[in-house]
Amino acid sequence: MGRAREQVIPEALRLAEEGEFLKAFRLALEAEHVVWDDPLLKELWSRISVEPLMNVEPTEADFYVMDHRDPESEWLHLGRAGGEILRVPRGYHRFKIEKAGFESIEIADFGWPGEWNITLDEAGTLPARMARLPGGEGDVWVSLPLNADLGSVDTGEFLMDRFEVANSEYKDFVDAGGYASPEFWKHDVVKDGRILSWEEAMTELVDETGSSGPASWAFGTFPDGTGDHPVSGVSWYEAAAYCDFRGKSLPTVYHWDRAAGVWGSEFLIPLSNIEGSGLAPVGSFRASLNLYGIYDMAGNVREWCFNGVGDHRFVLGGAWNDPAYLFGEADERLPIDRAPGNGFRCMRQVSPGENADELWQALERLPPPDWGAVQPFSDEVFQTRLDFAAYDRVPLEADVEFEDDSSPHWRVEKVSFTEAYASGRLSAYVFLPKNASPPFQTVLFFPGAGASYVSSSKNGQHLVHMDKCDFFTKAGRAIIYPMFTGTYEAGGGAQEEPKPPEGWDARNLREVARSIDYLESRDDIDSDRIAFCGYSWGAYRGVDIAAREPRIKASILIAGGLGVGDYDTYQYALRVTTPVLMVNGRHDMGFPYETSQLPLFNALATPLEHKRHAVLDSYHGLEDCHKDVIRESLAWLDTYLGPVDRAAP
């Protein structure tokens, strides 16, 4: 009894403070056997658990829970329910519901109060490798490139493949003569705006040896050892034909959104194959399981959806080599596109919802903003913006918290210093090159939105998009990577960071300015030669930073552009006069070339000879053109900061 009160319960309370509710739950169960009526234990239960009503058909089903981050850990039996209240741990966990004679369900979800309504299918009645999703209305979470709110959508009840279609499954279609059977190809194949004949289309849809099959195959089959990998390199037409072959269909964007659980991005993305190193067998990222028992909705391959906008079709979820935020952002491509990351999964409608036909229609894009009609900030308004982000230069009180010299390319330091107004500490990572001598030119890096999904930088091991900027240090320049508000330990992941009273843009601008204050305090940094590099979200934020931070001598904006109706950023662009390099993909649908990239480039007040728009034949992430990004970026800094002598010190 003494151990329960003096050790077990205090340890459980400590774990609860760290958000480890399941570990605390296990300890509370241990203590309950000894001190079930202890007031401190009752307080503990209220902090770490909830008691929902479990409506289960059939009744007397067993409930289990485990750590969603560790699918190999042991299940904890919570009890048997079917219309009863059951105690479950708070937080996001993996749950299993099972009963003899019925299909078991495994899902990942929050432990939340209220009613859980669960129906188990009799064993053998559910199509293999498919999950059932109930009908009912829900909001669309995927950010679609439309100037309209789609509101709440009723998908009706439907089945969704639990896994992406694998190479071995697609081989059945090829071997059955799928590419020689017109009945499966219900849609005209279009290339370069022209409808192809059946014979022409089949000559386009071939593998690298000219045999019928995905672009990633050879001799009509997949590479050895990849039968359980998702099929990739397929066009929308091939995906739709395969689904028809199986008696299924591609999901609409609404069905895909419902099944994906994008609202759980902060839990799914870190445990999924996105921003990874290559394709993985379907379902091998077991911690990517979501609310409906479906795997790999984030990453591995991006997945074709039935509908799209204009002459494009949506392909959602991001691939292994895409930035993490594409899980929640719509990508759209020409249906003939056979990029290596293009794959799919199938669905089957069980019972339609209201206005079911509308779900299968193409979406309409409203006219883009008339950027030319936007008036620039007046001098008075611009000065007010500058004053709003101003701060007192309090003492830095800088400290080095961590050092690592193990890389052959750089020495990394995690530093911290006093924030503006002395309200706290700002952390940053500084990468110092080993192939050049100080004082170093320095690049201040602002990452993409994926940094907001990560709650810890892990001493630099989890820095998002470091691969987008590490070439600067390999080429002899230093990098400073601040922990901006809303990222990593400063509010990233599932942490709740209240909106600063002065707004995000002013807070981030002060964090940039304070980081430069820190650089100016170091003897090994050339504070007269500081550049800015932003990727995606960072590039978007880089416009107003370039307009308001005079100590930045040159800017590189990679995969950025104007957001829909973002007149503030456009007005800041009209105030930018320093050298700016924009690097974009011509087929980027997040920041479209005509309506986002070009208006931004043209708005920049920088003289034409000191700004450049490098447009590459790629999409948003620019992964397949990374060498071109490096070449453009280094040449830009060589021009405006001066070349670096990369002789070893």
C-alpha positions as CSV (number, residue, x, y, z in Angstrom):
1,M,0.0,0.0,0.0
2,G,2.9,2.4,0.9
3,R,4.5,1.8,-2.5
4,A,1.3,2.6,-4.4
5,R,0.9,5.9,-2.6
6,E,4.5,7.0,-2.4
7,Q,5.9,5.7,-5.7
8,V,3.3,4.5,-8.2
9,I,0.7,7.3,-8.1
10,P,3.4,10.1,-8.0
11,E,5.1,8.5,-11.0
12,A,1.7,8.3,-12.9
13,L,1.0,11.9,-12.2
14,R,4.5,12.8,-13.5
15,L,3.8,10.8,-16.7
16,A,0.4,12.5,-17.0
17,E,2.2,15.9,-17.0
18,E,4.3,14.7,-19.9
19,G,1.2,13.6,-21.8
20,E,2.0,9.9,-21.4
21,F,-1.5,9.0,-20.5
22,L,-1.4,5.3,-21.4
23,K,1.7,4.7,-19.3
24,A,0.1,6.6,-16.4
25,F,-3.1,4.5,-17.0
26,R,-1.2,1.3,-16.6
27,L,0.3,2.5,-13.3
28,A,-3.1,3.6,-12.1
29,L,-4.5,0.1,-12.7
30,E,-1.7,-1.3,-10.7
31,A,-2.4,1.1,-7.8
32,E,-6.1,0.5,-7.9
33,H,-5.7,-3.0,-6.8
34,V,-4.2,-1.7,-3.5
35,V,-5.6,1.7,-2.8
36,W,-8.8,1.8,-4.9
37,D,-10.5,4.5,-2.7
38,D,-7.4,6.8,-2.3
39,P,-8.4,10.5,-3.1
40,L,-5.1,11.0,-5.0
41,L,-5.9,8.0,-7.2
42,K,-9.3,9.4,-7.9
43,E,-7.7,12.7,-8.9
44,L,-5.3,10.8,-11.1
45,W,-8.1,8.9,-12.9
46,S,-9.9,12.2,-13.7
47,R,-6.7,13.5,-15.3
48,I,-5.7,10.5,-17.4
49,S,-9.0,8.9,-18.4
50,V,-12.5,9.4,-19.8
51,E,-15.6,7.2,-19.6
52,P,-17.4,7.0,-22.9
53,L,-20.6,5.0,-23.5
54,M,-19.7,2.1,-25.8
55,N,-22.5,1.3,-28.1
56,V,-21.3,-1.9,-29.8
57,E,-23.1,-4.4,-32.1
58,P,-22.9,-7.2,-31.2
59,T,-22.6,-6.7,-27.4
60,E,-20.0,-8.2,-25.2
61,A,-17.1,-7.2,-27.4
62,D,-13.6,-6.9,-26.0
63,F,-11.8,-3.6,-26.0
64,Y,-8.0,-3.3,-26.0
65,V,-5.6,-0.3,-26.2
66,M,-1.9,0.1,-27.0
67,D,0.6,2.9,-27.7
68,H,-0.1,4.0,-31.3
69,R,3.6,4.9,-31.7
70,D,4.7,1.3,-31.0
71,P,2.5,-1.3,-32.8
72,E,4.7,-4.1,-31.4
73,S,3.9,-3.2,-27.8
74,E,1.4,-5.3,-25.7
75,W,-2.3,-4.7,-25.8
76,L,-4.0,-3.7,-22.6
77,H,-7.5,-5.1,-22.1
78,L,-9.9,-2.4,-21.1
79,G,-12.9,-4.6,-20.6
80,R,-16.0,-5.9,-22.4
81,A,-18.7,-3.6,-23.5
82,G,-21.8,-3.3,-25.6
83,G,-23.9,-0.4,-24.3
84,E,-21.9,0.1,-21.1
85,I,-19.6,2.8,-19.9
86,L,-15.9,1.9,-20.2
87,R,-12.9,3.7,-18.8
88,V,-10.2,4.5,-21.5
89,P,-7.0,6.6,-21.4
90,R,-7.0,10.1,-22.7
91,G,-4.8,10.9,-25.6
92,Y,-4.3,9.4,-29.1
93,H,-4.0,5.6,-29.0
94,R,-4.5,2.4,-31.0
95,F,-7.7,0.5,-30.1
96,K,-8.8,-3.0,-31.0
97,I,-12.4,-4.3,-30.7
98,E,-13.0,-8.0,-31.2
99,K,-15.5,-10.8,-30.7
100,A,-15.4,-14.4,-31.8
101,G,-17.2,-14.9,-35.1
102,F,-16.8,-11.3,-36.2
103,E,-14.2,-9.2,-38.0
104,S,-11.9,-7.5,-35.5
105,I,-11.4,-3.7,-35.9
106,E,-8.2,-1.9,-35.2
107,I,-8.3,1.9,-35.3
108,A,-6.3,4.9,-34.0
109,D,-8.2,7.6,-32.2
110,F,-8.4,9.9,-29.2
111,G,-9.8,8.7,-26.0
112,W,-12.7,11.0,-25.8
113,P,-16.0,11.1,-23.8
114,G,-19.4,10.8,-25.3
115,E,-20.8,7.9,-27.3
116,W,-18.7,5.4,-29.4
117,N,-20.9,3.7,-32.0
118,I,-19.3,0.6,-33.4
119,T,-20.6,-2.2,-35.5
120,L,-18.6,-5.4,-36.2
121,D,-19.2,-7.3,-39.4
122,E,-19.7,-11.0,-39.3
123,A,-16.5,-12.9,-40.2
124,G,-16.2,-13.4,-44.0
125,T,-18.8,-10.8,-44.9
126,L,-16.5,-7.8,-45.4
127,P,-14.5,-7.8,-48.7
128,A,-10.9,-8.6,-48.0
129,R,-8.5,-5.8,-47.1
130,M,-11.4,-3.2,-47.0
131,A,-12.7,-1.1,-44.2
132,R,-16.3,0.1,-43.7
133,L,-16.9,3.8,-43.2
134,P,-20.3,4.9,-41.9
135,G,-22.5,7.5,-43.6
136,G,-23.2,10.9,-42.3
137,E,-22.1,14.5,-42.9
138,G,-18.7,15.8,-42.3
139,D,-16.5,18.8,-43.2
140,V,-13.8,18.6,-45.9
141,W,-10.4,18.9,-44.2
142,V,-8.2,18.7,-47.3
143,S,-7.3,22.2,-48.4
144,L,-8.5,22.3,-52.0
145,P,-7.3,25.0,-54.4
146,L,-10.6,26.6,-54.7
147,N,-11.9,30.1,-53.7
148,A,-15.0,28.6,-52.1
149,D,-16.0,26.7,-48.9
150,L,-17.4,23.3,-49.8
151,G,-19.1,23.0,-46.4
152,S,-20.4,19.8,-45.0
153,V,-20.6,16.7,-47.3
154,D,-22.5,13.4,-46.9
155,T,-20.5,10.6,-48.5
156,G,-22.9,7.9,-47.5
157,E,-21.7,4.5,-46.3
158,F,-18.8,3.1,-48.3
159,L,-15.9,0.7,-48.2
160,M,-12.3,1.8,-48.7
161,D,-9.2,-0.3,-49.4
162,R,-7.2,-0.5,-46.2
163,F,-4.0,-0.5,-48.2
164,E,-2.7,1.1,-51.4
165,V,-3.0,-1.2,-54.4
166,A,0.2,-3.3,-54.5
167,N,2.3,-4.3,-57.5
168,S,1.3,-7.9,-57.1
169,E,-2.4,-6.9,-57.2
170,Y,-2.0,-4.7,-60.2
171,K,-0.1,-7.6,-62.0
172,D,-3.4,-9.5,-61.9
173,F,-4.9,-6.8,-64.1
174,V,-2.0,-6.8,-66.5
175,D,-2.0,-10.6,-66.8
176,A,-5.7,-10.7,-67.3
177,G,-5.3,-8.5,-70.4
178,G,-6.4,-5.3,-68.8
179,Y,-4.4,-3.2,-71.3
180,A,-6.0,-5.1,-74.2
181,S,-9.6,-4.9,-72.9
182,P,-11.4,-1.7,-73.8
183,E,-14.3,-2.4,-71.5
184,F,-12.3,-1.4,-68.5
185,W,-11.3,2.0,-70.0
186,K,-14.4,4.2,-69.6
187,H,-12.7,7.5,-70.1
188,D,-11.1,9.2,-73.1
189,V,-7.3,9.4,-72.7
190,V,-6.1,12.9,-73.4
191,K,-2.6,14.1,-74.0
192,D,-1.6,17.6,-74.9
193,G,-5.2,18.6,-75.2
194,R,-6.0,15.9,-77.8
195,I,-8.2,12.8,-77.3
196,L,-6.1,9.7,-78.2
197,S,-7.4,6.8,-80.1
198,W,-7.5,3.5,-78.2
199,E,-4.4,2.3,-80.1
200,E,-2.5,5.6,-79.4
201,A,-3.4,5.5,-75.8
202,M,-2.1,2.0,-75.2
203,T,1.3,3.0,-76.8
204,E,1.6,5.8,-74.2
205,L,0.8,3.6,-71.2
206,V,3.9,1.4,-71.2
207,D,6.8,0.6,-68.9
208,E,10.4,1.5,-69.5
209,T,10.8,-1.4,-72.0
210,G,7.7,-0.6,-74.0
211,S,5.5,-3.3,-72.5
212,S,2.1,-2.6,-71.2
213,G,2.2,-1.6,-67.5
214,P,3.2,1.2,-65.1
215,A,6.1,3.5,-65.9
216,S,8.1,2.1,-63.0
217,W,8.0,-1.5,-64.3
218,A,10.0,-3.3,-67.0
219,F,9.2,-6.2,-69.3
220,G,5.5,-6.1,-68.1
221,T,6.3,-6.8,-64.5
222,F,7.4,-5.1,-61.3
223,P,11.1,-5.1,-60.0
224,D,12.1,-8.2,-58.1
225,G,11.2,-8.1,-54.4
226,T,8.6,-5.3,-54.7
227,G,5.4,-7.3,-55.1
228,D,4.1,-5.9,-51.8
229,H,5.1,-2.3,-52.6
230,P,2.4,0.0,-53.8
231,V,2.1,0.2,-57.6
232,S,3.5,3.6,-58.7
233,G,4.1,5.4,-62.0
234,V,0.5,5.0,-63.1
235,S,-1.8,7.6,-64.7
236,W,-5.3,8.4,-63.6
237,Y,-6.6,6.4,-66.5
238,E,-4.8,3.2,-65.5
239,A,-5.9,3.6,-61.9
240,A,-9.6,4.0,-63.0
241,A,-9.3,1.0,-65.3
242,Y,-7.9,-1.2,-62.5
243,C,-10.7,-0.2,-60.1
244,D,-13.3,-1.1,-62.8
245,F,-11.5,-4.4,-63.3
246,R,-12.0,-5.1,-59.5
247,G,-15.7,-3.9,-59.5
248,K,-14.7,-0.8,-57.5
249,S,-14.0,2.8,-58.3
250,L,-11.5,5.5,-57.5
251,P,-12.7,7.6,-54.5
252,T,-13.9,11.1,-55.0
253,V,-12.0,13.7,-53.1
254,Y,-14.8,13.7,-50.5
255,H,-14.6,9.9,-49.9
256,W,-10.8,10.1,-49.8
257,D,-10.9,13.1,-47.3
258,R,-13.4,11.2,-45.1
259,A,-11.2,8.1,-45.0
260,A,-7.9,10.0,-44.5
261,G,-8.5,11.6,-41.2
262,V,-6.4,14.7,-42.1
263,W,-7.5,16.3,-38.8
264,G,-5.1,13.8,-37.1
265,S,-2.1,15.1,-39.1
266,E,0.1,15.8,-36.1
267,F,-0.1,12.2,-35.0
268,L,-0.1,10.5,-38.5
269,I,2.6,12.4,-40.3
270,P,5.5,11.7,-38.0
271,L,4.8,8.0,-38.2
272,S,4.1,7.7,-41.9
273,N,6.3,7.3,-45.0
274,I,6.3,10.9,-46.1
275,E,9.4,12.9,-46.5
276,G,11.1,9.5,-46.5
277,S,13.8,7.8,-48.5
278,G,11.8,5.5,-50.8
279,L,8.7,3.3,-51.2
280,A,7.9,0.8,-48.5
281,P,5.6,-2.3,-48.5
282,V,2.0,-1.4,-48.1
283,G,1.0,-1.3,-44.4
284,S,4.6,-1.7,-43.2
285,F,4.4,1.7,-41.5
286,R,2.0,0.1,-38.9
287,A,1.8,3.2,-36.8
288,S,0.2,5.1,-39.8
289,L,-3.1,3.3,-38.9
290,N,-5.9,5.9,-38.7
291,L,-9.4,6.3,-37.3
292,Y,-11.0,3.8,-39.8
293,G,-8.3,1.2,-39.7
294,I,-6.7,2.4,-42.9
295,Y,-2.9,2.6,-43.5
296,D,-0.6,4.9,-45.5
297,M,-3.1,7.6,-46.3
298,A,-0.2,10.0,-45.6
299,G,2.7,9.2,-47.9
300,N,4.1,6.1,-49.5
301,V,2.4,7.0,-52.8
302,R,0.1,9.9,-53.6
303,E,-3.4,8.6,-54.5
304,W,-5.5,9.4,-57.5
305,C,-9.1,10.6,-56.9
306,F,-11.9,10.4,-59.3
307,N,-12.6,14.1,-59.7
308,G,-10.6,17.2,-60.1
309,V,-10.7,20.7,-61.3
310,G,-10.5,21.8,-64.9
311,D,-8.5,19.4,-67.0
312,H,-6.6,18.1,-63.9
313,R,-7.5,15.3,-61.4
314,F,-6.7,15.4,-57.7
315,V,-3.9,13.1,-56.4
316,L,-3.9,13.3,-52.6
317,G,-1.9,12.3,-49.5
318,G,1.6,13.0,-50.7
319,A,4.3,10.5,-51.7
320,W,7.3,9.3,-49.8
321,N,9.3,12.2,-51.4
322,D,6.8,14.9,-50.9
323,P,6.7,17.6,-48.2
324,A,4.7,16.5,-45.2
325,Y,2.0,19.2,-45.5
326,L,0.8,17.7,-48.8
327,F,-1.1,15.2,-46.7
328,G,-3.6,18.0,-46.1
329,E,-3.0,20.0,-49.2
330,A,-4.5,19.1,-52.6
331,D,-2.2,18.2,-55.4
332,E,-3.7,18.2,-58.9
333,R,-2.1,16.8,-62.1
334,L,-3.0,16.0,-65.7
335,P,-4.6,12.6,-65.7
336,I,-1.9,11.3,-68.1
337,D,0.8,12.1,-65.6
338,R,2.8,8.9,-64.6
339,A,5.2,10.4,-62.0
340,P,7.0,7.8,-59.8
341,G,5.0,8.8,-56.8
342,N,1.6,8.3,-58.4
343,G,-0.5,5.4,-57.0
344,F,-4.0,4.8,-55.7
345,R,-6.4,2.8,-53.7
346,C,-10.0,1.8,-54.5
347,M,-13.4,2.2,-52.9
348,R,-16.9,0.8,-53.2
349,Q,-20.1,2.7,-52.4
350,V,-22.5,0.8,-50.1
351,S,-25.3,3.3,-49.8
352,P,-25.2,6.8,-51.2
353,G,-25.8,9.9,-49.1
354,E,-27.8,13.0,-50.1
355,N,-26.9,14.6,-53.4
356,A,-24.7,11.7,-54.1
357,D,-24.3,12.5,-57.8
358,E,-22.7,15.9,-56.9
359,L,-19.7,14.2,-55.3
360,W,-18.6,12.8,-58.6
361,Q,-18.6,16.0,-60.5
362,A,-15.6,18.1,-61.3
363,L,-15.0,21.0,-59.0
364,E,-15.0,24.6,-60.3
365,R,-12.3,27.1,-59.6
366,L,-13.4,30.7,-59.2
367,P,-11.6,33.5,-61.0
368,P,-8.2,34.4,-59.4
369,P,-7.8,37.7,-57.6
370,D,-7.1,40.8,-59.7
371,W,-3.7,41.4,-58.3
372,G,-3.1,44.4,-60.6
373,A,-5.9,46.3,-58.8
374,V,-4.2,46.0,-55.4
375,Q,-2.9,49.3,-54.2
376,P,0.5,49.4,-52.4
377,F,0.8,50.2,-48.7
378,S,1.1,54.0,-48.1
379,D,4.3,55.1,-46.5
380,E,2.3,55.7,-43.3
381,V,0.7,52.2,-43.2
382,F,4.1,50.6,-44.0
383,Q,5.8,52.5,-41.2
384,T,3.0,51.4,-38.8
385,R,3.7,47.8,-39.8
386,L,7.4,48.3,-39.1
387,D,6.7,49.9,-35.8
388,F,4.4,47.0,-34.8
389,A,7.2,44.5,-35.2
390,A,9.8,46.8,-33.5
391,Y,11.4,45.6,-30.3
392,D,13.9,46.6,-27.6
393,R,17.4,45.1,-28.0
394,V,17.7,43.6,-24.6
395,P,20.9,41.7,-23.8
396,L,21.1,38.4,-25.7
397,E,22.5,36.3,-22.8
398,A,23.4,33.6,-25.4
399,D,24.1,30.1,-24.4
400,V,25.3,27.0,-26.3
401,E,23.0,24.1,-25.2
402,F,24.3,21.3,-27.4
403,E,27.2,20.7,-29.8
404,D,27.9,17.9,-32.3
405,D,31.0,17.6,-34.4
406,S,30.3,14.1,-35.9
407,S,29.3,15.3,-39.4
408,P,32.1,15.4,-42.0
409,H,30.5,18.6,-43.4
410,W,29.7,20.8,-40.4
411,R,29.7,21.4,-36.7
412,V,26.2,22.0,-35.3
413,E,25.4,24.0,-32.2
414,K,22.0,24.4,-30.6
415,V,22.0,27.9,-29.1
416,S,19.5,29.9,-27.2
417,F,19.2,33.6,-26.5
418,T,16.8,36.1,-25.1
419,E,13.7,36.9,-27.2
420,A,12.6,40.4,-28.0
421,Y,11.1,42.1,-24.9
422,A,12.9,39.6,-22.8
423,S,9.8,37.5,-22.7
424,G,11.5,34.1,-23.0
425,R,14.2,32.2,-24.9
426,L,14.5,31.6,-28.6
427,S,16.4,28.5,-29.7
428,A,18.2,28.0,-33.0
429,Y,20.6,25.5,-34.7
430,V,23.8,26.9,-36.2
431,F,25.6,24.8,-38.8
432,L,29.2,25.9,-39.3
433,P,31.1,24.5,-42.4
434,K,34.2,22.5,-42.1
435,N,35.5,23.3,-45.6
436,A,35.8,27.1,-45.2
437,S,37.3,29.6,-42.8
438,P,35.5,32.2,-40.7
439,P,34.0,34.7,-40.7
440,F,31.3,32.8,-42.5
441,Q,28.6,34.0,-44.8
442,T,25.3,32.8,-43.3
443,V,21.9,31.7,-44.6
444,L,18.9,32.1,-42.3
445,F,16.5,29.2,-43.2
446,F,12.7,29.2,-42.7
447,P,11.2,25.7,-43.3
448,G,8.0,24.6,-44.8
449,A,4.8,24.0,-42.9
450,G,5.9,20.4,-42.0
451,A,7.9,21.9,-39.2
452,S,4.6,22.8,-37.4
453,Y,3.7,19.1,-37.2
454,V,6.8,18.2,-35.2
455,S,6.9,18.7,-31.4
456,S,10.6,18.2,-30.8
457,S,13.7,18.9,-32.8
458,K,15.6,16.1,-31.0
459,N,18.9,18.0,-31.0
460,G,18.7,18.6,-34.7
461,Q,17.7,15.0,-35.7
462,H,14.2,16.0,-36.6
463,L,14.8,19.2,-38.5
464,V,12.2,19.4,-41.3
465,H,13.5,20.3,-44.7
466,M,17.1,20.4,-43.7
467,D,17.7,18.5,-46.9
468,K,16.4,21.6,-48.7
469,C,19.2,23.8,-47.3
470,D,22.2,21.6,-46.2
471,F,24.0,22.2,-49.5
472,F,24.7,25.8,-48.3
473,T,27.0,24.5,-45.6
474,K,28.5,21.8,-47.8
475,A,29.4,24.7,-50.1
476,G,31.1,26.7,-47.3
477,R,28.4,28.9,-45.8
478,A,26.9,28.7,-42.3
479,I,23.2,28.2,-41.7
480,I,21.0,29.4,-38.8
481,Y,17.7,27.5,-38.4
482,P,15.6,29.2,-35.7
483,M,12.8,27.4,-33.8
484,F,10.0,29.7,-35.0
485,T,6.8,30.0,-32.9
486,G,4.5,27.2,-33.8
487,T,7.3,24.7,-34.7
488,Y,9.1,22.0,-32.7
489,E,9.5,22.9,-29.0
490,A,7.9,26.3,-29.6
491,G,4.4,24.9,-30.2
492,G,4.8,22.3,-32.9
493,G,2.9,19.0,-33.2
494,A,0.0,18.5,-30.9
495,Q,1.0,21.3,-28.6
496,E,-1.3,24.2,-28.4
497,E,0.4,27.5,-28.9
498,P,-1.9,30.5,-28.4
499,K,-1.9,33.2,-31.1
500,P,0.5,35.9,-30.1
501,P,-1.3,39.2,-29.4
502,E,0.8,41.0,-32.0
503,G,0.0,38.3,-34.6
504,W,2.1,35.5,-36.2
505,D,3.8,37.7,-38.9
506,A,5.2,40.2,-36.3
507,R,6.3,37.4,-34.0
508,N,8.1,35.6,-36.8
509,L,9.7,38.8,-38.1
510,R,11.0,39.5,-34.6
511,E,12.4,36.0,-34.4
512,V,14.2,36.5,-37.7
513,A,15.5,39.9,-36.5
514,R,16.6,38.5,-33.1
515,S,18.4,35.6,-34.8
516,I,20.4,38.2,-36.9
517,D,21.1,40.1,-33.6
518,Y,22.7,36.9,-32.4
519,L,24.7,36.4,-35.6
520,E,26.0,39.9,-35.2
521,S,27.3,39.0,-31.8
522,R,29.6,36.2,-33.1
523,D,33.1,36.8,-34.3
524,D,33.0,33.8,-36.7
525,I,30.0,35.2,-38.7
526,D,30.3,37.9,-41.4
527,S,27.2,39.9,-40.3
528,D,27.4,42.0,-43.5
529,R,26.7,39.0,-45.7
530,I,23.5,37.3,-44.4
531,A,21.0,35.8,-46.8
532,F,17.5,34.4,-46.3
533,C,16.2,31.1,-47.7
534,G,12.6,29.9,-47.3
535,Y,11.0,26.7,-48.5
536,S,7.3,26.7,-49.3
537,W,5.7,28.2,-46.2
538,G,9.1,29.7,-45.5
539,A,9.3,31.2,-49.0
540,Y,5.8,32.6,-48.6
541,R,6.8,34.2,-45.3
542,G,10.0,35.4,-46.8
543,V,8.3,38.1,-48.8
544,D,7.3,40.3,-45.9
545,I,10.6,39.4,-44.2
546,A,12.6,40.7,-47.2
547,A,10.5,43.9,-47.2
548,R,11.0,44.7,-43.5
549,E,14.5,43.3,-42.5
550,P,17.2,45.5,-44.1
551,R,20.1,43.3,-42.9
552,I,19.2,40.5,-45.3
553,K,21.3,41.2,-48.4
554,A,19.7,38.6,-50.7
555,S,16.7,36.2,-50.6
556,I,16.0,32.8,-52.1
557,L,12.3,31.8,-52.2
558,I,11.9,28.1,-53.0
559,A,8.5,26.7,-54.0
560,G,6.7,29.8,-52.8
561,G,4.0,32.1,-54.1
562,L,1.0,34.2,-53.3
563,G,-1.9,32.6,-51.4
564,V,-5.4,33.0,-52.7
565,G,-6.5,36.5,-51.9
566,D,-3.4,37.2,-49.8
567,Y,-3.2,41.0,-50.5
568,D,-0.9,41.7,-47.6
569,T,1.9,39.6,-49.0
570,Y,1.4,41.2,-52.4
571,Q,1.6,44.6,-50.8
572,Y,4.8,43.7,-49.0
573,A,6.2,42.5,-52.4
574,L,5.7,46.0,-53.7
575,R,8.2,47.1,-50.9
576,V,10.9,44.5,-51.6
577,T,14.0,46.1,-53.2
578,T,16.8,43.7,-52.4
579,P,17.9,40.8,-54.7
580,V,15.4,37.9,-54.8
581,L,15.7,34.5,-56.5
582,M,12.4,32.6,-56.9
583,V,12.7,28.9,-57.7
584,N,9.4,27.2,-58.6
585,G,7.9,24.2,-60.3
586,R,5.9,25.1,-63.4
587,H,3.3,22.5,-62.5
588,D,2.9,23.5,-58.8
589,M,-0.8,23.6,-58.1
590,G,-0.4,24.9,-54.5
591,F,1.2,28.1,-55.9
592,P,0.1,28.0,-59.6
593,Y,2.5,29.5,-62.1
594,E,0.0,31.9,-63.8
595,T,-2.0,33.0,-60.8
596,S,0.5,32.9,-57.9
597,Q,4.1,32.7,-59.0
598,L,4.1,35.3,-61.8
599,P,2.0,37.9,-59.9
600,L,4.5,37.7,-57.0
601,F,7.5,37.9,-59.2
602,N,6.2,40.9,-61.1
603,A,5.1,42.6,-57.9
604,L,8.6,42.6,-56.4
605,A,10.0,46.1,-56.5
606,T,13.5,44.8,-56.9
607,P,15.0,46.0,-60.2
608,L,14.5,43.4,-62.9
609,E,18.3,42.8,-63.3
610,H,18.5,41.8,-59.6
611,K,15.6,39.4,-59.4
612,R,15.2,36.0,-61.2
613,H,12.4,33.5,-61.5
614,A,13.8,30.1,-62.2
615,V,10.9,27.9,-63.4
616,L,11.7,24.2,-63.4
617,D,9.7,21.4,-65.1
618,S,8.5,20.0,-61.8
619,Y,5.8,20.2,-59.2
620,H,5.6,21.8,-55.8
621,G,8.3,19.9,-53.9
622,L,10.9,20.2,-56.7
623,E,12.5,16.9,-55.5
624,D,13.2,15.7,-59.0
625,C,15.0,19.0,-59.8
626,H,17.0,19.4,-56.5
627,K,20.3,19.7,-58.4
628,D,18.9,22.6,-60.4
629,V,17.7,24.2,-57.1
630,I,21.3,23.9,-55.7
631,R,22.9,25.3,-58.8
632,E,20.5,28.3,-59.0
633,S,20.8,29.0,-55.2
634,L,24.6,28.9,-55.0
635,A,25.0,31.0,-58.1
636,W,22.7,33.6,-56.6
637,L,24.7,33.8,-53.4
638,D,28.0,33.9,-55.2
639,T,26.7,36.9,-57.1
640,Y,25.2,38.9,-54.2
641,L,27.3,37.7,-51.2
642,G,30.4,36.9,-53.0
643,P,32.0,33.5,-53.7
644,V,33.3,31.3,-50.9
645,D,36.9,30.0,-50.7
646,R,36.2,26.4,-49.8
647,A,39.7,25.5,-48.8
648,A,39.8,23.6,-45.5
649,P,40.8,25.9,-42.6
